[in-house]
Amino acid sequence: MKKIILFILLPILFLGCGKTVTDSFDSPGNLKIEKITENKVRISWDYSAQSTNITYVIARKVGEENWDEAFFETTDDTKSFIDDIQTSSYSIYSYKIKAHDNDNDTFSAFSIPIGYFADQTQPTDLSITQIGQDSLKIQWTDNTVGEEGYRIDKRINNGNWIQKYKLLPPNTMTFEDNISELYQSIDYKIYSFVGDELSLPQQGQYIPSFPAPTNITLSQISQNMIQVEWQDNSQGEDGFAIERKIGMSDWLEIDRISGNETQYNNLLAIEAASLKYRVRAFSDTLYSAYSEIQTIQYNIENVSSLSLPYECYNQAKYNQYFFIADSYSGVKILDATNPNNPLDIGNLDYSGRALDVFVNNDRLFVSNYNGGITVFDVSDINIPLNLGTINTIGTPYDIKYFEDNNHDPYLLVASGEAGLLVINLNLNVPEESIIVGRKNTHGISYNLNVFNNFVFVSDGSNGLLEIDISDPSNPIIVTENHDLGEVLSSKIFEDKICTANGNMGWSMLSLNNLEFIATYSVAGYCNDILVSSPFVYISDSSSGIKIFDIRDLDNVFQSAEISSETSTRSISLNENYLYSLTDTQFNIIQVLP
């Protein structure tokens, strides 16, 4: 009886199973996908079957949508399929195939998927960063929608590629790799993938080293010493190399320290400078990357600033006081007895547009932009006395005092397009002063420098002129240099004269014949110049003050820069302090210890 029941049940079981699925090894293989025209792809595959009545079910997935496992079924044993898709899409079109034996109504397992990757699905913006001595961080931009994941291939020192070095989940954009190789090239290729199909790769290379020192700090711990400190991020280094840059000079390795030291004291023999420092670890001839660069103003300090109301042009020092030509605001008087706290103590009784100020003994000369020079007695600073006004022609940009061989007093005036004026000066009754000499300089006279019986005229685009004024009534041009650019100011030192040449930088000339010694470029607009050996100070109207070291004339270099937010107009120097006048500020800057 049991045997009869068994034979009856077995057919029922077979009938009840319906469709069956074969083992996965029987699924279609060798899937390929190719673009045949714009927005059209062909999928092909291989399949070996004993049955002759085989069709194929094609499943499709677009981007991150779910699989449509009944997307299409062929009508015969043709092993290819053409699909209409967006071939320029960031979304991946994925396919998988299973065989349908229609005689038995059975199905194979689905094949391994395949996907179509447009060119724009390639990962981009690959960056490789060393985040530790034994680790790299690889980052990229994911441009694919619907990938199965990301694949990373790797090789070391141009050796063989390690394929599928790492497989990562979909939407991944970062990977941290542990490394043991330093100072060897490591290459990575990044792909998105579906099955065995890959996007275009993004490739990058990195040569890991000792990690660079970080968190570098600088402090001036004495009048002649800078302390450099940093964070040590490496292991096994021999020590650290410290490099310094003075102003715009080249970087120079100044010392090496061994072991795990993280502090260095730099003893300096220079007076003042803008200093930059950087540090790197080393082992024998191998180096880490540099630390970040830090800057410090060594013995240079902005001591104080005083805001001024209008458009400042020029300054003149008288004892501890400064007179400021403040355009329509007239002339302002500042008390700089305490450099840390200059005081505004009032204005002169002056109604013109003040352009220049000049002091000789206790006489203050104020030029008016529209012409004329007013003379004040400032022997009592609390009660300046207006002595009268001298008539002039042109625009009196600069004033200098001169005595001839008979000790008769004269004013020399750089009077713009009117050239050089020579005025016989009556100090008690200024109105009786008269113009006794004039020289057409053929440029725009901006600035004067007197040396013995000669005056050097900064004549704008006409260059620099040397004029003999031994006969005040008959000034004679004796030497000229027209190849300097726009000369706005000059200063004499030793047997040389330096000129500020606008956007042509500054020049050093022989005082004897105005021939070039050298010209130095400045990334700005030089409008004033001072010389106090071993430094030349440049007023750069576009960025502030630049200081050049001239102790070695074969190696003149910019040693410091003091930035300014507004246009610098003029500079003066007294002992350790530089006095800078901008459009709307009076600044006192310590430039020497």
HELIX and SHEET records of a PDB file:
HELIX    1   1 LYS A    2  CYS A   17  1                                  16    
HELIX    2   2 SER A   24  ASP A   26  5                                   3    
HELIX    3   3 ASP A  119  THR A  121  5                                   3    
HELIX    4   4 PRO A  430  GLU A  432  5                                   3    
SHEET    1   A 3 GLY A  29  THR A  37  0                                        
SHEET    2   A 3 LYS A  40  ASP A  46 -1                                        
SHEET    3   A 3 SER A  80  ASP A  84 -1                                        
SHEET    1   B 4 ASP A  68  GLU A  73  0                                        
SHEET    2   B 4 ILE A  54  VAL A  62 -1                                        
SHEET    3   B 4 TYR A  93  ASP A 101 -1                                        
SHEET    4   B 4 THR A 106  PHE A 107 -1                                        
SHEET    1   C 4 ASP A  68  GLU A  73  0                                        
SHEET    2   C 4 ILE A  54  VAL A  62 -1                                        
SHEET    3   C 4 TYR A  93  ASP A 101 -1                                        
SHEET    4   C 4 ILE A 114  TYR A 116 -1                                        
SHEET    1   D 3 THR A 124  GLY A 132  0                                        
SHEET    2   D 3 SER A 135  THR A 141 -1                                        
SHEET    3   D 3 THR A 174  ASN A 178 -1                                        
SHEET    1   E 4 ILE A 162  LEU A 168  0                                        
SHEET    2   E 4 GLY A 149  ILE A 156 -1                                        
SHEET    3   E 4 ILE A 186  VAL A 194 -1                                        
SHEET    4   E 4 GLU A 197  LEU A 198 -1                                        
SHEET    1   F 4 ILE A 162  LEU A 168  0                                        
SHEET    2   F 4 GLY A 149  ILE A 156 -1                                        
SHEET    3   F 4 ILE A 186  VAL A 194 -1                                        
SHEET    4   F 4 GLN A 202  TYR A 206 -1                                        
SHEET    1   G 3 THR A 214  SER A 222  0                                        
SHEET    2   G 3 MET A 225  GLN A 231 -1                                        
SHEET    3   G 3 GLN A 263  LEU A 267 -1                                        
SHEET    1   H 4 LEU A 252  SER A 258  0                                        
SHEET    2   H 4 GLY A 239  ILE A 246 -1                                        
SHEET    3   H 4 ALA A 273  SER A 283 -1                                        
SHEET    4   H 4 LEU A 286  TYR A 287 -1                                        
SHEET    1   I 4 LEU A 252  SER A 258  0                                        
SHEET    2   I 4 GLY A 239  ILE A 246 -1                                        
SHEET    3   I 4 ALA A 273  SER A 283 -1                                        
SHEET    4   I 4 GLN A 294  TYR A 298 -1                                        
SHEET    1   J 4 GLU A 301  SER A 307  0                                        
SHEET    2   J 4 GLN A 585  GLN A 590 -1                                        
SHEET    3   J 4 TYR A 577  THR A 582 -1                                        
SHEET    4   J 4 THR A 568  ASN A 574 -1                                        
SHEET    1   K 4 ASN A 314  TYR A 318  0                                        
SHEET    2   K 4 TYR A 321  ALA A 325 -1                                        
SHEET    3   K 4 VAL A 331  ASP A 335 -1                                        
SHEET    4   K 4 LEU A 343  ASN A 347 -1                                        
SHEET    1   L 4 ALA A 354  ASN A 360  0                                        
SHEET    2   L 4 ARG A 363  ASN A 368 -1                                        
SHEET    3   L 4 ILE A 373  ASP A 377 -1                                        
SHEET    4   L 4 LEU A 385  ILE A 390 -1                                        
SHEET    1   M 4 ASP A 398  GLU A 403  0                                        
SHEET    2   M 4 PRO A 409  ALA A 414 -1                                        
SHEET    3   M 4 LEU A 420  ASN A 424 -1                                        
SHEET    4   M 4 ILE A 434  LYS A 439 -1                                        
SHEET    1   N 4 ASN A 447  PHE A 451  0                                        
SHEET    2   N 4 PHE A 454  SER A 458 -1                                        
SHEET    3   N 4 LEU A 464  ASP A 468 -1                                        
SHEET    4   N 4 ILE A 476  ASN A 481 -1                                        
SHEET    1   O 4 SER A 489  PHE A 493  0                                        
SHEET    2   O 4 LYS A 496  ALA A 500 -1                                        
SHEET    3   O 4 TRP A 506  SER A 510 -1                                        
SHEET    4   O 4 PHE A 516  TYR A 520 -1                                        
SHEET    1   P 4 CYS A 526  SER A 532  0                                        
SHEET    2   P 4 PHE A 535  ASP A 540 -1                                        
SHEET    3   P 4 GLY A 544  ASP A 549 -1                                        
SHEET    4   P 4 PHE A 557  SER A 563 -1                                        
END                                                                             
